[in-house]
Each structure stands twice: as C-alpha cells, then as structure tokens.
C-alpha cells in the first residue's frame, strides 16, 4: 500500500475497502520502501533547544554532551575489542577498568564487586538466577511452597516477573510473597521479620521509580539479618537511587544491587550489578569469558565508558546538584503545579521521597487528559510508570492504599539530578502556559468559573469509562443538559461542566438498574440538585421527571410515548425489558426525525463470540423479543444505536450491524415463530469460526494499524490528490488549539475537530458520503486508528490514519 502511494498512483490513493483488505504487498516488503525512518525523528527532536520540556527522567534520561562524546569516541576512535592483545584492545580494556574503578568509588565498593551488564533487568536476572540455582543445588529440601521469595509490593515489574519466571523454570516452587507497604510506601518490617527465616531471597528497592519513595536500608538490614539465622540473599534495586541518595554498599550486607545507565545520562544498553563477596554468582550469559567469566559477550565499550564518564562527573560534583538544591527545585515545581491545578493532591510524602520525583493527581481529571494536555504543550511527563503506561492505574499507588481515584489519575513528573536552575525556571513557565487551556476547557475550575465558548461542551457526547458508556446531551442555546447512565468516575467532570457552563440539568436517568457498582445517578442528582429546574426535580426511580405538561406525550406509529424536551431535541422513552426487569430506551429526535436511539443494555455492539446478553441470569426471552420488535418498529435498520456497555470500543451499533455481527439475534429480530427454542443458543457463546479478533483497549491494534495507516511521507500527496478529502482532528479541543493541524498539513481549509466523545454524533449528522476520503489525525495514531475502525464498520470506504500520528509526522517530502 505504501509503495503505491509513494509512486503517486492516483487510483490507489482512492482505494476501496476491499482493496485495503487485501494489500498487494506483504508488510515486510512495504516496510522496505519507507524512506530513512531516522530523519523525521532527528529533525523534530527539540529537547536540546528547550522547545520541548522533558520531565520524565525516571523513565530515561538524555545522554549528557560530555558523556555522548565519550561514547562517540569509543565507537569511532578507541573502538578496539577489549579482549584483543594489540594496542587498540589494550586501550579499550583500560577504559572499561577505569569505568569500573570510578563506579566502585561512587557506590562504595571494590572494583571487583562490579559486573557490567546490559542494564538493570539483566542484573536482576543474574542475582535471582544465581540465588535460585544455589538453593537448588545446595538446599534441594527448601525447594517447596513452605519457603518464600519476598519482594516489595511497589517493586519495578522486572523483579516480581523475574522471580516468577525463574521460580517456575528452575522448579524451585517457592511461594512468592509481596511485602506490603504503608501509605507512605514504606515496607512492612514486621512482615519481613515474620517470613525472613524461611525466605530463599528478599528483593527490595532503594528508591521507587513512580513515587521516589526511599526505604530506610539500615532499618531493613537490621530486620532482615536479625530475623534469620543464615544470610538470606538480599537484592536492593538501586536504579533510581544513583546520584539521589548516598550509597556505600560495602558497608552494608546487601548481596546484589543492580544499576542502569540510561536512568542517569548514559546510553541505553549498559548497566552494572554490584555483587558482594561470597554471594552466589552464576554466569547468566556464558561464552567467551568476559567480565571474569560472569557475563560473557564482547563488552559494550561505548556504553561502559559513557557510564564511567557519568561516574566521573558525579565525583567532580559540579554538574550534579546537591540534595538541598534538588529540594528547592522540587518546591518550585510543586508550587507551579499547585498554581495550575488548585485541587492537586500529592500521592507521596515529600519527606519520604527523593526530590527528583513528583507524583500527583487532580480529582476528576484522568491521567490521560493531563498527559494529552501536557504533551500538546510539548511537556513530556508520564502516567504511573513508563513501562506500564498502557494500564489505566498505578499498581504502586494501589499497593500504598491511596484512594482509587488518585491511582487512576496519577501523573509522574521527574527531573534529573544534573538539571539546572534555568531549566527548572523554563519548565515552570511551560507548565504555567497550560493554565488558560485548563480553565477554558474546564478541566480545572478557574477563578472565573466560566468555560470559554470555543471549549464549551455541546451536542451528543459519549463518555467512556472502562467498558461502560455514559451519554450526555447539551443544547448550547438553552443550556439544558440530559445525562444518561452516569458512571461514578465521571461525577466530578460532569459537575464541572454544569458549573462552568451554567447548565440546567433536566434529568439524570438510568436506562437500567442492575449495575450497582457503576450506577451513581442518585448521587449525581444530589450533587447537581441546585441546577435541576424545580418542575424536573420530582422523578421516578430511574430519574425520569414526572412531568404533567401536554408536550410530554407523543404518538409514534399509533402508540403513545412519554418524551422529555432538552433544548432542540426530544427524548422519547420506550420500555425495553428483557435483559433486566426495568429497562428502557430513548429515541433522540430533532424536528420529528429520529437521530439516534440510546438503548442501554438492550444491545451491545459487536460481540460475535460472546453470549448475547451481558447478564444471562436475568434474561426474559419473551420480553426481550418484544423489546427488539418494538425497537425495530421505531427505528430504521441503519439508525445508530448508542449502548451503555461497549467493551470492544465500537461506539455504537445499528440493527443491520447487530444482525450481521450477532447472528444469534437474527431469529429474534426476524422470525416471529422462534422464541424459546433459541434460548440455549442465545445463552451460550457462538462457535462461529469467522469470529474476528477480540479488541480490548487501545493497545492491541497492530493489525488495524496495518490496515488503515498511511506513512507520514505520503500524507501531503494524499491530500493534494484528494481535494475533497476531509481531515478529522480527533484530539480534544484544547489539544487542537495547542498544536494546529491546518498549518502542519498546509491545509487550504481547517480540519474538523471531532474528539472521540463526539465521533458518534459526527457520524450521526454527517453529510459526507461513504466514498468521501477521510484522514483521521491525533497525537500518536491510536485514537485515529480506533476512529477508522468505527467509521469503516458503519460503511465509510476510505478512512485513513497517519502512522504514529502527529508525533511521527514528517511534512518534508
Ligand atoms: N528497576 C527500576 C526501579 C527501574 O526504574 C527500571 C527501569 O524503569 C528497571 C529496574 C529496569 O531497568 P533497565 O531498563 O535498565 O532494564
């Protein structure tokens, strides 16, 4: 596909759906045709010019200039193999040993305690495998579930996953236990004391990567050594401690301590493992005998020497700041963040944390929203830890027992110990620059408590939380609002909208009442009671207003229904029981035309390979059939149907789609005769072999990327050849304002801003034919791929996304 674009084949620029499904070339062939992939990344890298604010140093750091110089020298000048006996080899060997000596001086040990590795994860493997193999050979009687492998509950995943893997692979069969932590993230010493005697290994960390919380290693040592008669191997992950706390490893009884170069201004691919004398040590990588036979393979001399240069800079104490200075930096950042997010909550105690990490949450603002906003303002931070950025919450904060919302909204901001005052000032200015956008779009309440018109929420909005959907309608003229199936995690956000936009809430309703866990309509009604007009305050148990006015009744197809008017729209209620006892659906009508039906749990988009019903115990098939029949009388087969449960992120369905995607529903929708006979069939997952792959979350989209994405270098060509193409900007309005797509793509007309929450409404009102080429754009390409999937499913034939989104876009031909 890519080749075809590159060769300017006009026909292929307007490829149809079928053609896209069968690419003429295999993916690997296509990849070959890409131009130099490094060029755009280099061109756009602007951290050095201070155009980008990099506050994610716990994930990785930029290599410092003098460090990069050393690495470059080792790659191009002193590039000899340290095992060679000629002068080039001798020089390379000397640089490795110099680095080892410098490292030893910094971490307080002898050079021969240090093994250079590829990074901390390898160091962790070496320590754990060495320990477990020794247990297996020397104490086979301990290889059972009565013995323990202990690790801190907030440990980096490299530790528990390695324990689990090798415990199983080496058939140690020990019980792996997480040591609990308290609200400050400090390890439970009593727990350690209780289990130490029967532990085969204890793994803790010096400083946590998400919160910066440090452990009191001398207290830990006391407990570990006093509660065990033998010296249980103790590993301390020191990755985030280097240059942030003083280490003198030889004065402790720590057996193993892994470190990582890329966390402290050295390149990726180098690390070291401290091993105390007499601790078990087995080669994890065997071969040519390098690193005294403990770690074979030609040494990564550029990496090791660069790491050595970092140690030498640390010893010089000029570039690296003192703890006092770093604490002042932290305070300056904390004050700035508090100014920007008045409701900020810190997720860790500064007293127990190294000064370079700040972890915070803002109530009602998800970490994704903050991340998107920061990223649009070229400020790079992270949600939780970089390694687990696909998960919505932080396991570290969960282990500490902070409230659930804090864990879901956590943002980590981390700077390096060589940061300068000028940089911190610049970072603070950049953070302050997002304040107006935050206030305008009401992500936080500003002093004026007024949402800017351009950011005001209006129309039909689909808010998603996990697999659930809440539908909101806001009429911007009358400032009236309707909330359908609210979710607990959205209460803050919805309340802010109401307050900022001075909305009148006509109703907060639930289309079904079985989901105690997620339902929060009553709570929300109470919170928003001040904004509910008096005559709408009396409701039935579903939150439907008990009005008496004439206009609340409507006749459709000879039947009479109740309706609620919200601004320019009418919401017509019709009962649709079956999945649960009291369920109803709503037709949303404007000028006597049905635009969409909100059907709650009556239908679920997609789900070819799942049971037809979300909760099979409650299903009453006869009622269900009647409900579907009524729905079919009221809406056309291609009318959009909004649902309250959408685990596959399909956004909506239609009766036509439901019949093709869920063949088990077809008899209920079409054949009057069959009812009870189908019960068994309907209640068990279909064995249809044509089931498509299940999609969960945003991460498993690789196949879709192949299908929809255009490489950035053909985008301008695509737009030039398809003048009628529509560019949809799927970012939130505040993101769009911060990074304008029109100038980026040299567009003659503006892109249409359609955040994912408004995609269903866009499709519902779209005047564009299914043949109109659509280019969907977002920050990283994930939202646009999802958008392509949604639009293609409903019939759009030419929908495209950009590989890597704006992040990788390269407008240079
Ligand atoms: N331990 C901690 C605390 C970390 O932060 C990391 C990296 O995020 C690791 C271990 C793994 O380090 P590496 O990337 O060098 O394998």
Boltz pocket constraint, residues with backbone or C-beta under 6 A from the ligand:
constraints:
  - pocket:
      binder: B
      contacts: [[A, 58], [A, 59], [A, 118], [A, 119], [A, 120], [A, 121], [A, 122], [A, 156], [A, 158], [A, 205], [A, 207], [A, 208], [A, 209], [A, 237], [A, 239], [A, 240], [A, 259], [A, 260], [A, 261], [A, 262], [A, 270], [A, 271], [A, 387]]
      max_distance: 6.0
